[in-house]
Amino acid sequence: NLKIGSTVLGPGEYRVVCDAKTVTFTRKSDKVKSLEVPCKGTTLAVKSDTTVMHTSLDRSGVRVLDKLYLRGSNVEHTFK
């Protein structure tokens, strides 16, 4: 499980897309949109070469998405 903001996504593979207004998480197995959150974060000088997630554990032991860098994007996405 992965907590993004106040929503917990269940296990599985997700497609993540940002359209500069929203970041959308869609479960690949059923192609259902699982979560859509506002696109916010810092603009970076260069585009990311890879997709990288930075996570931490909250007090209850749930993994929380803190930052997300999407390949080809120059935004450091944040979710708090």
Secondary structure, DSSP 4 states (H G I P E B T S, - for coil): -EEETTEEEPSS-EEEEE-SSEEEEEETTTTEEEEEEE--EEEPSS-BSS-EEEEEE-TTS-EEEEEEE-BT--EEEE--
